[in-house]
Amino acid sequence: MGLQGEWVQYGDHQQYSGYLVLPEGPAPLAKPAVLVIQEIWGVDPHIQDLTRRFAQAGFIAFAPDLFYQAGGKAPQLQEQRVEDAKRFLDTLPPAAWRDTQAREAALGALPEAQGRAIGETLELILAAGANAAAYVSVLEASAGFLREYESGSRRRPVAAVGFCLGGMLSAQLATRDAELRGAVVFYGNLPQAEQVAQLNCPVLGFFGELDTRITDQVPAFAEAMKQGGKAFDYRIYEGAPHAFANDTRASYRAEPAQDAFARTLTFMREHLTTLE
């Protein structure tokens, strides 16, 4: 039959939505859980595929939709609008993505309605990091949901993995959730040195050498973690750009992506156990 993913509503008022995939085999609900945290594109086909891959590896896997609010998503964040924005950004060099002047000039060359629609979507997704505190609150609720989802009287162990925006949020969740078993960061901004004392679990990071905006943060964070007696392991992949693990983008690099995913599974198996 194969893996079956489903969208579920959760939260005290069913105000959140996420993509849930159970592992195959006997007693799937006895397995530990991995929280898969989206890029700026939302829970798109790539994130759904990653969620299924974690389920194939034997975990309950769940990707909360951070753009879903109280019954739905803003029109600007609907899947087709985001796909249109992706295609537009692919026509620009990556350095121009956050260059407002260059972006507006390129948008101005499009038909007026199309340019306006893409511009509205880009305004929201490129500023998603500013909503980090709200997103972490959603992730706390998501981790709580996973710990209790059809688990009887026991609490299911949960670890997090995030990509880009989600990488940053994975580490931030680790500063807030005392029960989190581990946090994996794929090319996301790292916590500030003053937050290290708040980290509650081991952290694993994967970074691209060419993604200097992110990767330049690694040495200081590693030193702060060492000084704080915290566990932080990481890899910086030579010649790899940002989003090297996204196999739907031009940035994809197969060798580091496959190595990082294998290391992530090893990390999850080390720090997650079956229901206690």
Backbone torsions as a table, in degrees:
resi	resn	phi	psi	omega
1	MET	NA	-34.6	179.1
2	GLY	85.2	171.0	-180.0
3	LEU	-66.7	142.1	178.4
4	GLN	-121.1	117.3	176.1
5	GLY	-97.2	149.0	177.4
6	GLU	-145.3	149.2	174.3
7	TRP	-87.1	131.3	-178.4
8	VAL	-126.7	150.1	172.9
9	GLN	-100.5	144.2	-179.0
10	TYR	-154.1	178.3	-175.2
11	GLY	103.4	164.0	-177.4
12	ASP	-56.5	-32.4	-179.7
13	HIS	-120.8	23.5	-178.7
14	GLN	55.8	35.5	-173.7
15	GLN	-87.7	-6.6	-179.0
16	TYR	-113.8	160.6	179.2
17	SER	-138.7	145.8	178.3
18	GLY	-158.3	165.2	-177.4
19	TYR	-101.7	116.9	-173.3
20	LEU	-112.9	132.7	175.7
21	VAL	-132.1	126.0	177.1
22	LEU	-94.3	146.9	177.1
23	PRO	-71.2	158.5	174.8
24	GLU	-82.0	171.1	177.0
25	GLY	97.7	-179.1	-177.8
26	PRO	-70.0	147.1	174.5
27	ALA	49.5	55.3	-179.3
28	PRO	-61.5	-29.0	-178.1
29	LEU	-76.7	-6.0	175.7
30	ALA	-88.5	-0.6	-176.7
31	LYS	-85.5	154.8	172.9
32	PRO	-72.3	171.9	-171.6
33	ALA	-125.0	147.1	174.7
34	VAL	-117.3	126.2	175.5
35	LEU	-91.8	116.5	-176.0
36	VAL	-101.9	118.8	-170.7
37	ILE	-108.3	127.8	-170.2
38	GLN	-63.6	160.7	165.8
39	GLU	-80.9	-173.0	178.8
40	ILE	-67.4	-11.9	-178.4
41	TRP	-83.2	-4.6	-178.5
42	GLY	89.7	-167.9	178.0
43	VAL	-85.7	72.8	-175.5
44	ASP	-86.2	-178.7	-179.6
45	PRO	-55.4	-33.3	178.3
46	HIS	-65.0	-47.3	179.7
47	ILE	-66.7	-38.0	175.9
48	GLN	-61.8	-40.8	177.9
49	ASP	-63.6	-43.2	177.3
50	LEU	-61.2	-39.2	179.1
51	THR	-62.4	-42.3	176.8
52	ARG	-65.1	-34.9	179.4
53	ARG	-65.3	-37.6	176.8
54	PHE	-68.8	-35.6	175.5
55	ALA	-66.1	-39.2	176.3
56	GLN	-60.1	-29.8	179.6
57	ALA	-81.4	-1.0	173.6
58	GLY	105.9	10.6	179.8
59	PHE	-108.3	150.4	161.3
60	ILE	-69.2	127.8	-175.5
61	ALA	-123.3	138.1	-173.2
62	PHE	-144.9	127.4	179.0
63	ALA	-116.2	101.5	177.4
64	PRO	-69.9	140.1	178.5
65	ASP	-88.6	102.4	-175.8
66	LEU	-71.2	-14.8	180.0
67	PHE	-90.3	-5.5	-178.5
68	TYR	-84.8	127.3	-179.5
69	GLN	-137.9	121.1	170.4
70	ALA	43.6	57.3	173.2
71	GLY	104.7	-3.9	178.7
72	GLY	169.0	-172.1	179.0
73	LYS	-113.8	153.2	173.6
74	ALA	-59.9	147.4	179.5
75	PRO	-53.3	-35.9	-177.8
76	GLN	-65.9	-18.9	-174.9
77	LEU	-108.7	10.0	174.4
78	GLN	-65.0	154.0	-170.4
79	GLU	-55.1	-45.1	-177.2
80	GLN	-66.5	-38.1	178.3
81	ARG	-63.0	-40.8	179.2
82	VAL	-67.3	-40.1	177.9
83	GLU	-62.8	-39.0	176.9
84	ASP	-62.3	-39.9	179.1
85	ALA	-66.2	-39.9	176.5
86	LYS	-58.0	-49.1	-177.5
87	ARG	-62.1	-37.4	177.5
88	PHE	-64.2	-46.6	-178.8
89	LEU	-63.7	-29.3	178.1
90	ASP	-65.4	-16.4	177.9
91	THR	-85.6	-6.6	-178.2
92	LEU	-111.8	151.3	171.0
93	PRO	-66.3	143.6	-177.5
94	PRO	-51.6	-33.8	-179.7
95	ALA	-63.2	-21.0	-177.4
96	ALA	-90.6	-7.5	-175.6
97	TRP	-58.4	-41.4	-178.1
98	ARG	-103.3	13.1	174.4
99	ASP	-91.4	100.5	-172.8
100	THR	-57.1	-42.0	-177.6
101	GLN	-64.3	-46.3	179.9
102	ALA	-65.8	-39.5	-179.3
103	ARG	-65.4	-44.7	-179.4
104	GLU	-65.0	-35.9	178.3
105	ALA	-63.7	-42.2	179.6
106	ALA	-69.4	-38.0	177.2
107	LEU	-64.2	-35.9	-179.2
108	GLY	-65.4	-19.0	179.0
109	ALA	-83.6	-8.5	179.5
110	LEU	-88.3	161.9	170.0
111	PRO	-52.4	143.7	-169.1
112	GLU	-53.9	-49.8	-176.9
113	ALA	-65.4	-40.3	179.5
114	GLN	-65.5	-45.7	179.4
115	GLY	-62.1	-40.6	179.4
116	ARG	-64.7	-44.0	-178.4
117	ALA	-64.0	-45.3	179.7
118	ILE	-65.2	-41.2	178.8
119	GLY	-60.5	-39.4	178.8
120	GLU	-64.4	-40.4	179.4
121	THR	-68.0	-44.1	-179.9
122	LEU	-62.2	-37.0	179.9
123	GLU	-58.3	-38.0	-179.2
124	LEU	-78.9	-46.3	-173.1
125	ILE	-74.5	-32.6	179.5
126	LEU	-74.9	-17.4	177.5
127	ALA	-101.5	10.9	-174.6
128	ALA	-59.2	-32.3	-179.4
129	GLY	-60.8	-25.7	179.0
130	ALA	-67.9	-16.4	179.7
131	ASN	-97.5	18.9	-173.0
132	ALA	-55.2	-43.6	-177.0
133	ALA	-61.5	-42.3	178.5
134	ALA	-66.8	-39.7	179.8
135	TYR	-65.9	-39.4	178.9
136	VAL	-62.9	-36.4	176.6
137	SER	-62.4	-40.7	175.9
138	VAL	-62.8	-41.2	-179.4
139	LEU	-66.9	-36.2	175.2
140	GLU	-61.1	-43.4	177.1
141	ALA	-65.2	-36.1	-179.7
142	SER	-67.1	-43.1	177.6
143	ALA	-63.6	-39.8	176.6
144	GLY	-62.7	-41.1	177.0
145	PHE	-60.0	-45.3	-178.8
146	LEU	-64.8	-38.2	-178.8
147	ARG	-63.9	-29.3	-174.0
148	GLU	-108.0	-6.7	-174.6
149	TYR	-62.7	107.3	177.4
150	GLU	46.2	42.7	-177.7
151	SER	-107.1	6.7	-179.1
152	GLY	67.3	-135.0	-178.2
153	SER	-89.7	-0.7	-176.7
154	ARG	-101.3	156.3	178.4
155	ARG	-105.9	126.4	-176.1
156	ARG	-77.1	133.7	175.3
157	PRO	-68.7	142.3	-175.4
158	VAL	-133.9	137.4	169.3
159	ALA	-126.4	163.7	-176.0
160	ALA	-123.6	147.4	171.8
161	VAL	-138.5	135.2	-178.5
162	GLY	-139.2	157.7	-173.5
163	PHE	-127.0	127.3	179.3
164	CYS	60.2	-119.2	173.9
165	LEU	-48.5	-45.1	-179.0
166	GLY	-66.6	-28.3	175.7
167	GLY	-63.6	-46.4	176.1
168	MET	-59.4	-42.8	-177.4
169	LEU	-69.7	-32.5	176.2
170	SER	-59.7	-45.8	179.3
171	ALA	-68.4	-38.3	178.9
172	GLN	-66.6	-37.1	176.0
173	LEU	-60.0	-37.0	-179.9
174	ALA	-65.1	-20.3	176.5
175	THR	-84.5	-10.8	-174.3
176	ARG	-114.9	-26.9	-172.0
177	ASP	-107.1	104.4	-176.0
178	ALA	-68.2	-17.2	-178.1
179	GLU	-94.2	-8.4	-177.2
180	LEU	-62.4	132.2	-175.4
181	ARG	-86.2	-23.4	-179.4
182	GLY	-173.0	155.9	179.2
183	ALA	-134.4	127.8	177.8
184	VAL	-112.5	131.9	-177.1
185	VAL	-116.6	113.8	169.8
186	PHE	-98.7	110.6	175.3
187	TYR	39.4	54.9	175.3
188	GLY	-121.7	156.1	176.5
189	ASN	-58.1	139.1	-176.6
190	LEU	-94.5	156.2	177.9
191	PRO	-60.0	155.3	175.4
192	GLN	-71.8	158.1	-177.2
193	ALA	-56.3	-36.3	-178.3
194	GLU	-71.7	-10.8	177.7
195	GLN	-90.9	-11.1	-174.0
196	VAL	-58.0	-39.1	-179.3
197	ALA	-61.9	-22.4	-177.7
198	GLN	-87.9	-9.5	-178.3
199	LEU	-69.0	131.5	-171.0
200	ASN	-108.8	3.9	-174.8
201	CYS	-155.9	168.3	174.8
202	PRO	-63.6	147.8	179.5
203	VAL	-123.4	136.9	176.8
204	LEU	-123.6	132.6	-176.4
205	GLY	-128.3	146.2	176.6
206	PHE	-130.7	129.8	-171.4
207	PHE	-140.5	153.5	176.7
208	GLY	-98.9	135.2	-179.1
209	GLU	-55.8	-37.1	-175.8
210	LEU	-81.6	-10.1	-178.2
211	ASP	-88.9	64.1	-167.3
212	THR	-65.5	-29.2	178.9
213	ARG	-57.0	-35.0	179.1
214	ILE	-93.2	-50.0	-171.0
215	THR	-64.2	-29.7	178.6
216	ASP	-64.0	-15.7	178.6
217	GLN	-79.2	-17.8	-168.7
218	VAL	-64.3	-48.0	-176.2
219	PRO	-58.2	-45.2	-179.1
220	ALA	-65.2	-40.0	179.1
221	PHE	-66.2	-42.9	179.5
222	ALA	-60.0	-41.0	179.5
223	GLU	-67.1	-41.6	178.5
224	ALA	-63.2	-39.4	178.2
225	MET	-66.1	-40.7	178.3
226	LYS	-62.6	-46.7	179.7
227	GLN	-63.3	-31.8	-179.4
228	GLY	-87.1	0.1	179.7
229	GLY	70.4	29.6	-177.6
230	LYS	-105.3	152.1	-177.7
231	ALA	-87.8	119.6	176.8
232	PHE	-142.8	116.3	174.8
233	ASP	-116.3	147.9	-177.7
234	TYR	-155.7	162.0	173.8
235	ARG	-132.8	135.8	171.2
236	ILE	-113.1	117.1	-173.4
237	TYR	-90.4	123.1	-178.2
238	GLU	-60.2	130.8	175.6
239	GLY	74.6	3.6	-177.4
240	ALA	-91.4	140.2	177.5
241	PRO	-92.1	-175.9	170.3
242	HIS	-61.3	148.4	176.1
243	ALA	61.0	35.1	-178.7
244	PHE	-67.9	-15.9	-178.4
245	ALA	-94.8	-0.3	-178.9
246	ASN	-89.7	103.1	-174.1
247	ASP	-78.9	7.9	173.3
248	THR	-103.4	1.7	-175.0
249	ARG	-120.0	159.5	178.7
250	ALA	-64.4	-19.2	-179.2
251	SER	-75.9	-8.2	-174.5
252	TYR	-61.4	134.8	174.7
253	ARG	-129.7	111.1	-169.3
254	ALA	-60.5	-46.7	-173.3
255	GLU	-64.0	-52.4	177.9
256	PRO	-66.0	-34.0	179.6
257	ALA	-62.0	-45.5	-178.5
258	GLN	-68.5	-39.6	178.1
259	ASP	-64.2	-44.1	-178.7
260	ALA	-64.9	-40.0	-179.9
261	PHE	-66.4	-41.7	178.4
262	ALA	-62.3	-41.6	178.2
263	ARG	-66.1	-34.7	177.8
264	THR	-64.4	-43.7	178.3
265	LEU	-62.3	-41.1	177.4
266	THR	-60.8	-43.9	178.8
267	PHE	-61.1	-46.1	-178.9
268	MET	-62.8	-42.4	-178.9
269	ARG	-68.1	-29.5	178.5
270	GLU	-72.2	-38.5	-171.1
271	HIS	-103.4	-6.8	176.6
272	LEU	-112.8	141.5	175.6
273	THR	-126.2	175.4	176.4
274	THR	-71.4	173.0	-179.4
275	LEU	-55.3	139.2	-177.9
276	GLU	-94.2	NA	NA
